[in-house]
């Protein structure tokens, strides 16, 4: 049984890489810290990173990759 909730396997179906997951969760956790409203229905933690991961797992938070013009 996994200690991580939501599971890493479930989270990896929502993003393209572990790096993308970390960046997305960190940005969303910062938004929550700054007062953004929580979108997850299953979030029950006082930790912003955990709540951000729950939002990603539920599909409430997503992202798009943008090419940077150099």
FIDOLUM-263517 format. One line per 4 residues: number of its first residue (from 1); their letters; for each residue y, x, z negated of N, C-alpha, C. Coordinates in steps of 0.001 Angstrom, whole numbers, padded with zeros to 6 digits, always signed. Example, Ala and Ser with C-alpha at 12.3 -4.5 7.8 and 13.67 -1.06 7.14 Angstrom:
// FIDOLUM-263517
1	AS	-005690:+013190:-007800:-004500:+012300:-007800:-003300:+013200:-007800 | -002250:+012850:-007080:-001060:+013670:-007140:+000030:+012900:-007870
//
This chain:
// FIDOLUM-263517
1	XXXX	-001184:+000842:+000000:+000000:+000000:+000000:+001241:+000883:+000000 | +002185:+000506:+000810:+003412:+001286:+000963:+004387:+001016:-000173 | +005065:+002054:-000596:+006087:+001917:-001631:+007432:+001522:-001024 | +007569:+001692:+000283:+008826:+001412:+000962:+008831:-000038:+001414
5	XXXX	+009839:-000760:+001034:+010010:-002142:+001489:+011382:-002280:+002088 | +011517:-002662:+003306:+010444:-002993:+004244:+009714:-001741:+004705 | +008543:-001925:+005284:+007721:-000783:+005669:+008346:-000026:+006837 | +008052:+001246:+006880:+008556:+002091:+007956:+008029:+001609:+009304
9	XXXX	+006795:+001156:+009335:+006219:+000655:+010585:+007013:-000532:+011118 | +007383:-001445:+010248:+008167:-002611:+010666:+009557:-002197:+011141 | +010166:-001265:+010434:+011501:-000800:+010804:+011496:-000094:+012154 | +010448:+000664:+012435:+010396:+001421:+013681:+010250:+000531:+014909
13	XXXX	+009887:-000741:+014721:+009846:-001666:+015855:+011243:-002146:+016230 | +012221:-001905:+015371:+013592:-002372:+015600:+014517:-001293:+016156 | +014084:-000034:+016103:+014920:+001084:+016550:+014109:+001993:+017470 | +014779:+002931:+018131:+014085:+003804:+019066:+013615:+005117:+018451
17	XXXX	+014138:+005472:+017282:+013732:+006731:+016647:+014053:+006689:+015155 | +013458:+007603:+014418:+013761:+007703:+012989:+015222:+008091:+012775 | +015730:+008951:+013638:+017134:+009352:+013555:+018040:+008132:+013719 | +017734:+007308:+014714:+018520:+006090:+014933:+018470:+005167:+013730
21	XXXX	+017309:+005065:+013108:+017155:+004241:+011914:+018031:+004747:+010776 | +018025:+006050:+010566:+018810:+006639:+009483:+020301:+006420:+009720 | +020748:+006651:+010941:+022174:+006480:+011262:+022582:+005020:+011102 | +021771:+004110:+011630:+022079:+002681:+011537:+022119:+002211:+010086
25	XXXX	+021134:+002606:+009302:+021091:+002202:+007895:+022257:+002789:+007115 | +022609:+004030:+007381:+023729:+004662:+006668:+025052:+003986:+006994 | +025259:+003675:+008267:+026512:+003000:+008659:+026606:+001611:+008047 | +025491:+000885:+008072:+025504:-000465:+007501:+025667:-000417:+005988
29	XXXX	+025032:+000545:+005330:+025181:+000687:+003880:+026642:+000956:+003524 | +027319:+001764:+004331:+028742:+002036:+004104:+029565:+000761:+004259 | +029249:-000053:+005255:+029945:-001326:+005441:+029736:-002232:+004232 | +028511:-002281:+003722:+028222:-003106:+002544:+028985:-002588:+001328
33	XXXX	+029051:-001282:+001194:+029796:-000674:+000092:+031276:-001038:+000174 | +031781:-001130:+001395:+033195:-001465:+001601:+033484:-002958:+001525 | +032448:-003769:+001239:+032668:-005190:+001004:+032186:-006139:+002073 | +031466:-005648:+003085:+030935:-006532:+004126:+029929:-007511:+003521
37	XXXX	+029840:-008672:+004129:+028924:-009704:+003634:+027487:-009386:+004028 | +026577:-009598:+003111:+025159:-009354:+003333:+024588:-010427:+004257 | +023851:-009999:+005285:+023293:-010919:+006270:+021816:-011214:+006055 | +021132:-010388:+005302:+019682:-010545:+005117:+019375:-011677:+004147
41	XXXX	+018321:-012417:+004447:+017906:-013504:+003563:+016951:-013006:+002488 | +016239:-011900:+002758:+015267:-011371:+001815:+015842:-010284:+000909 | +017094:-009917:+001106:+017679:-008829:+000318:+017780:-009243:-001146 | +017253:-008395:-001999:+017266:-008706:-003421:+017548:-007459:-004250
45	XXXX	+018097:-006454:-003605:+018337:-005193:-004274:+019814:-005019:-004586 | +020084:-004182:-005549:+021471:-003813:-005837:+021862:-002562:-005063 | +020912:-002002:-004314:+021147:-000789:-003533:+021547:-001153:-002106 | +022667:-000608:-001658:+023170:-000920:-000322:+022240:-000420:+000789
49	XXXX	+021625:+000732:+000611:+020723:+001256:+001636:+019505:+000346:+001780 | +018949:-000104:+000687:+017799:-001013:+000727:+018178:-002316:+001410 | +019339:-002851:+001087:+019797:-004076:+001733:+020022:-003865:+003225 | +020557:-002719:+003605:+020752:-002406:+005022:+019411:-002353:+005746
53	XXXX	+018410:-001740:+005128:+017081:-001682:+005735:+016470:-003070:+005864 | +016684:-003923:+004884:+016192:-005314:+004974:+016855:-006039:+006143 | +018152:-005829:+006331:+018860:-006470:+007442:+018305:-005985:+008786 | +018020:-004704:+008881:+017450:-004156:+010116:+016072:-004755:+010363
57	XXXX	+015244:-004818:+009334:+013893:-005370:+009464:+013912:-006831:+009885 | +014885:-007588:+009404:+014987:-009010:+009748:+015634:-009230:+011115 | +016134:-008169:+011731:+016777:-008309:+013035:+018214:-008780:+012954 | +018797:-008749:+011787:+020187:-009178:+011606:+021181:-008108:+012055
61	XXXX	+020727:-006867:+012089:+021568:-005748:+012486:+020888:-005044:+013647 | +021646:-004758:+014690:+021106:-004020:+015825:+022182:-003067:+016336 | +021851:-002327:+017364:+022802:-001378:+017912:+022529:-001169:+019389 | +023485:-000591:+020072:+023322:-000199:+021462:+023760:+001252:+021597
65	XXXX	+023099:+001955:+022464:+023459:+003331:+022751:+024518:+003359:+023834 | +025521:+004174:+023627:+026583:+004308:+024622:+026621:+005746:+025104 | +026763:+005901:+026396:+026898:+007239:+026945:+028349:+007675:+026794 | +028499:+008890:+026346:+029833:+009427:+026162:+030234:+010193:+027415
69	XX	+031420:+009909:+027914:+031926:+010636:+029075:+032473:+011973:+028639 | +031938:+013019:+029222:+032391:+014360:+028878:+033285:+014928:+029931
//
